[in-house]
Amino acid sequence: METSGRNILIIDDDPVYRRLSSSILKERFTVFTADAPSAGFEILKNEKIDYVICDYRLPEMDGLGVLERIKTDHPHIEVIMVSDSGNMDTVIEALRRGAVDYFKKPFTPADIWMSIEKTQRFTKLKKDFQLEKNKSSRLRQWVDKEVSIQMIGESPAIEEIKNQVRLVARTPDTSVLIIGESGTGKELVARGIHDLSARRDELFGAVNMSAIPESLFESEFFGHKKGSFTGAIADKAGWFETTDKGSLFLDEIGDMPHNLQVKLLRVLEEKKYIKVGTQKEQTFDIRIIAATNKSLEQISNPKFFRTDLFHRIGTFIIHLPPLRKRKEDIPLLVEYFSEKMAKSNIQVAPEVFDLLQSYSFPGNIRELRNLIERAVILCKDNIIKAENFGIIKKLAHSAPQEEDSYDLQEVEKRAISKALDISGDDQEEAAKLLNIDSKTLSKKMKQHGLL
């Protein structure tokens, strides 16, 4: 409730102090007076009161009882307590129950005006805080909407993912494991969980576990003190310190060496770590969200990944479907990416949707996004046509069309082989055709025996 800040009620059974307070305040306020709590409550019922100055010693009930009832029935009204007692316990209790300020009898006009000014500043700050809180609430609604927008699609598969994100976001401590092929949007899902959770105002950290050298694991995650090892030229906070109270996304966790898995498990179980170069244990409070492009069978196989660590990080598992499993979403994704990347209105020719829906997309949504970006650059007259996708037409027609008729690994192997054939075994060029980096291509070539 918004108040004008001009009406004051004085509740005091001493007529001298009641008249004194009224004479001081009536210069700037409309003043109401009451000699007992019951009379004050009646005024509060019939008048719009902004501030109450209430004596502690009253007939019928003491000032704390009056304060409590006012804050219950009229929470927008700010109450200033007055007492002739020097008992600080009473003052502290009054402030604890919601009084905004207090002053003691006997008082001077300066005492009253100082308290009123302090109360008005407090009221303004509270109002400003409420405005910011309302903005934050609207922002949360926007984030919720934006998360849904970024997870483009209306297929049953993607709707289920959105629902799972919202559900697990409600529990701020549950560890989450996101399983999906490269390019399916695992980090987007992780950020969605964080942004919709109670940890939303804290930091979201993202770490590529396959990119951290074994020798730097402790430094990266625990931090280090200056001079603790060669090259430690300054203090550094590790991931567990910087994301404390927030969320830490461990991407490609399935590629961690076994010895590092042991270290990570120990820290996650104890929720304690020691910064390199110190002896002091530090605690942390973080939600762990991990992701892997390994299958559930692979990540749960003790030959490749520790079973105890798998259970620690996989309390809630989200399976992200590959794009070929939700082809009905491709038109929506194409329209979204093309509109986002084009500087002006752009159209997509119908044959583009047919072409893209006939392609298996080993690189998933990331690959589609890159293809659309290239097509936007190449298109003429703001119309994206099938001819703007170049080599994809050849790749699409060279791969089997029915998912059930072939093995996924075989599809990937054929796509890589085809790209190598077209590029004349130039791995850099083949990687570009497949919209993956050369390092990933080299790894996949080794997996498929193509090196």
N, C-alpha and C positions, 0 to 999 in steps of 0.2 A: 504494500500500500504506500503510495507516495504522499508525503506530508508537506504542508506549507512551511513548517518550522516557526509559526507565529503564535501558537497557543500554549500556555503553560498552566499547569495545575499545581498549586501548593497545598500539601497536606501536612498540617501542623496544629496541634491542640493548644499551643501557646499563642494567644492573640497578639502579643507584642511582636514576636518574631514573624508571625503571619503577616501583620500589617507592614513590617519593615521590608520583608522580602517582596511584597506586592508593590510597595512604593518605589523600590529600586527597579523592578522589572517592567513596570507599566509604561515606561518611556518607549520601549521597543516591542513589547509583547502585549497580547490580550491575556490578562491574568484571571484565573479562576482560583478560588480558595475553598478549602474544606477543613473543618476542625476535627474530623474523625474519619476513619477508613470508609465507613458505610456511606458517608456524604460524598467522599471522593469517588467511590465506585459509581454512584448515581450520576455524577458529573461526567465520568468517563463513558457512561452508557448513552448520554444525550448530547455530548459535545465532541468535536474533533480536536483531540488533544495531541500535541506533538512531544512535549516534555513534561515530566513530573518531578517536582522537588519534594521529597518525602522525609519527614523526621523519623528517626529510629524509635523514639519513645512515644507511643500513641495509646489511646484507650482502645478497647475492643480487640486489638491485635498489634503485635510489634511491626516495625518497619520492614523486617525481612519477609514477614507473611504478606504484607501489602505488595512488596516488590515481586514476590513469586506469583501472586495472583495477576498483577498487571502484565507481567511478561508472558503469562499463560493465555490471558484473555485478549491482550493487546500487544503482541510481540513487536510491532513497529514503534511503540512508544519508548523513548529513552528515559531512564530513571536516574536521578541524582539523589544520593542519600545525604541526610544531615544528622549529625549526632553531637551531643554534648559530652560524649564518652571518648576517652582516649584509647579505648580498647581496640587494638589493631586487628584482633581476631574477628571482631564484628565487621570491620571494614573489609577485610579479606573475604569473609563469607558473603558480604553484600556484592562485591565485585564478581565472585564466583557464580552467584545466582543471576547475574545479568545487569547489575548496576553499572552505569558508564563512568561515574565519578562520585566523589563525596567531598564535603567540607564540614568543618566543625563549628559549633557554637562556642562563644560568640563570634560572629563573622562581620566582615566589612563589605561594602559594595564591591570592592575590588575582588574579594573572595568569590562572590556570586558571579560576577562578570567573567572572571577567569575560568570558572567551572562551566559556564554556559558556552564560552568560546571553545573550550576543549570539547564539549559535547557536540557542538555544531560541526567541528572539524571531523570528529569521529563519525557523525552521521553522514557527512559527505564521502568520507573514505569508504564507509560501508555501502553506500549507494554506488560508488564507482566500482567497488569490488563485485557487487551484484551484477552490474552491467557487463563486466569482464567475464563473470561466471556464465551469464546468458550467452555471450559471444562464444565462449568455450563450448557451451552446450550445442549451439548452432554449428560450430565447427565439427563437433563429434558427429552430428547428423550428416554433415557434408562429407566427412571422412568415410562414414558408413556407405553413403551413396557412391562416393568416388571409388571405394574398394569394389563395390558391385560393378561399377562402370568398367574399371580396369580388367576385371575378370569377365571379359566380353563373352557373351554366349547365352543361349536360352535352352541348350540341350539338357536333358535330365542329368547327365554327368556333371556339368559345370554348376548347375543349380544345387546339386548335392554338396559339391565342394564349398560353395558359398555358405551353405547351411552349417557345414562342419566348422568352418572358420568362425562363424558367429558363436557357435556353441562352445568351442574350446577357448575362445577369447574371454568367456565369462569366468574362467578359473585361471587366475594370474600365475599360478605356480606349476601347472601341469606341463611336463616336457612333451614336445611334439616332434615327431619324425615325419618329414615329407618325402615321399618316394615318387620319383617321376623321371622321365628321360630328360636329357639336356634340352633346354629351350622351352620347357612346358610352363615356366613361371613360378618356380619354387620360392625364389626370394620374394616375389610379389605376394604370395600366400603368407609367407612368414611376416612380412611387414603388415599385412592385413590383420593378422592375429594380434600383433603388438599394438597397432593403432586402435583396435576396438577393445583393448583390455584395460584394466585398471593401471597398468604400467605405461600407458600411452604418453604421459608427460615426461617420462624418463628416456634415456638414450636407447636407440636400437643400433646394435653393432653387428656388422656382417664380416665374417672371416672365411676365406677360402682355405680349407684345411689342407688341400693338396699343394698349396703354394708356400707353406711355412716349412722351412728347413728344420730338420730334427734338432740341430744345435741351437736354434733360436726359439724353440717351443716355450721354455720357461720365461724368457725375456718378453715374448709376444703376449703371453697370457698372464703372467704374474707381475711383469714389470721388473725394472732393475734400478739400482742406485748408481750414481755417477762413480766411475772408476772400479766397478765390480768385476769387469773383464775388459779385455782389449777392445777398444771401439766404443765403450760405454762413456761417451763424453758428456752426458747429462743424465739427470734422473728421468726415468720414463715410466708412465703408468701403463700397466697391462690391461688386457681386455676385461678381466674380472673386476678391475677397479673402475675403469671408465664407464662400464655398463651397469655398475651396481644399481640395484632397484629397477633396472630396465630389462631388456631382452637381448640375448646374444644368439645370433644366427650362425651356425656352424655348417657351412656349405661343403659339399663333397666329403662328408665325414667318412664315407665308405672307403676312401683312398688313404686313410691314416695308417701309418706303420703300426705294427702290434705294440712296440715298446711305448709309443706315444699314447696309444689307447689305454694302456695301464695307468699312465700319469693322469690322463684326463679323467678316467674313472675314479681314481682316488680323490681328486679334487672335488668332483661333483658329489661324491658320497659324503665327504667331510665338510663341504662348503667352506673350506679354509685353504689358504695358500700362503707361501712365504715369498716375498719379493726377493729377487736375486741380489745378493750383497747385503742382506739383512738377516736377522734371526727372529724377527717378530712375525707371528701368525696374524693374518688378516682374514676377516670373514666377508662373505658376499651374499647378496640376495638377488638372484637372477633367474629369469625363465630361460631355459635352453630350448631353442628351436633348431633342429638339425635337418639336413637334407642330403639325399644321395640319389644318383642316377642308377644305382644298383637295384636289382629286383629284391623283393622281400625274401626270396629263397637265398639269395647271395648274402644279403646283409645280416641274415639270421644264422648263417652257416658259420660255426665256430672256426672252421679252417681259414676263413677270410676276415672275420670280425668277432671280437669277444662277445660271448653271449651275455655276460653281466653288464657290459656297456650298452649293448643293444636294448636290454630291458630297462636300463636307466634312462636312455634318451627316447625310448619308444613307448611311453605311457599312452600316448594318443597318436595313431598313425593316420596320415592322410595320403591317399593314392591319387596322384594327378594323372589324368588320362592323357595319352599322346593326342596330337591334333587329328591323326587319322581315325581315332575312335570317336571324334566329335565333329565330323565333317560338316554337319548341318550348321555349325557355328562359323564356318569359313566366310560366308558372305558378310556376316556382321563384323567379323574381324577385318575383312578387306575394306569395308566402308569406314570403319573406325580409323584404321591406320592411314588410309588415303586422305580422309578429311583432316586428320591431325597433321599430316606432313605437307599437304598442299597449301600454298599461300592464297589461293582463291578457290572458288567452287570447282569441283572436279567430278567427273562422271566415270563410271566403270562399265565397260561394255559387257553384255551378258555372257559372251564366250569366255571371259576371264574367269568367272565363277566355275564354269564347266571344266576349264583347264586346271584350275587349282584344286578342285575337288577330285580330280583324277590322279593327283600327285600324292605320294605317300608321306612327304615332309619328314625326313629323318631328323631335320633340325627343329621341327615343331614350330611353335609360335614365333620364336626368335628368327627362324629362317623366313617365315611368312612376312614378318615385319621388314626384314632386310630386302626381300623381293619387292614389296610394295614401295619402299623408299626408292629403290632403283627405278621402278616403273614410273613413279611420279616424276622423276628427273627426266626420263626418256620420252614420256608421252607428249603428244602434240595436241594442240587445241583443247587442252584440259580433259582429254578422254583417254583413259587407260585401256589399252587393247591387249589382246593375247600376244601380239608381236613384241610387246615391251618386256616380256619375260624370257626372251632369248632361249638359252639352253634348257630351261625348265621343261619346255614342250618336249624335247628329246628325252629327257630323263623320265618324264611322266609316262610316255608311251613305251618306254623300255622296261618298266617295272610291272610285276603282276598286279592285278586290280583287286582281287578278293583277299581280304585279310586272312580268312580262315585257310586259304590254300597254300600258304607259305609261312616259313619261320621268320620271325622278326630279325634275327641275326643275319639270316640269309638275304633279306631285303636290304639291310644296311650294307652288307658286303657287296651286293650287286650295284647299289648306288655308288659306292666308292670306286668299284672297278670301272663303271661306266664313266665317271668323272675323270678318272686317270686316263682312260682311252681317249676321251675327247680332248684332254689337255696335253696329250703326248707324254704322259707320265711326269708332267710338271706338278709337283706336290703343292706348290704355292698356288698355282692356278686352279688345281683341283679343289683345294680348300675353299677358294673363293666361290667356285661353282656350287659347292655344298653348303656355303655360308657357315663354315666352322673355321676355327683357327688352325694353323699348320701343325701346332703341337698336338691338338686333339686328333687331327687326321692321322698323324704318325702313330699315335697310341692305338687308334682303331685299326690301322693297317697291320700292326703287330698282332692285335687280337685275332684278326681274320686271316693271318698268315699271308699277307700281301706284301710283306717286306722280305 
